[in-house]
Amino acid sequence: MLLDYQDFLKKLEEAFAETKDKGSVWVWFKQCPEWVGKHRTGKDREERRNLQVQQNLESHPFTLVVRMKTKKRRFSTKVPAEESAYFQRLLHNILLVNYPKKN
């Protein structure tokens, strides 16, 4: 389920609370280029690849796709490039609070 990143962080905190005693929470990240229009356009694979290479050469900003999974739940969010630093600070705080420290 795709959520905005504020709701995603709330669901992530809930998932950590549910799996405190038993279970796992998986979180993974992916950089995704910002496409103009729909993700799948009428362009063939070669043209899309050339567009992606050109955007990388121009230091085009990337959208951050974040996914979270537990045994029962799956959520994801897209964070715009200009808000990624703020999102990462919030996520860092949540992980510090909920991640068990080893002595």
Secondary structure, DSSP 8 states (H G I E B T S, - for coil): -EE-HHHHHHHHHHHHHHTSSS---EEEEEEEE--SS-SS-S--HHHHHHHHHHHHHTT--EEEEEEEE-SS-EEEEEE-GGGHHHHHHHHHHHHHHHS----
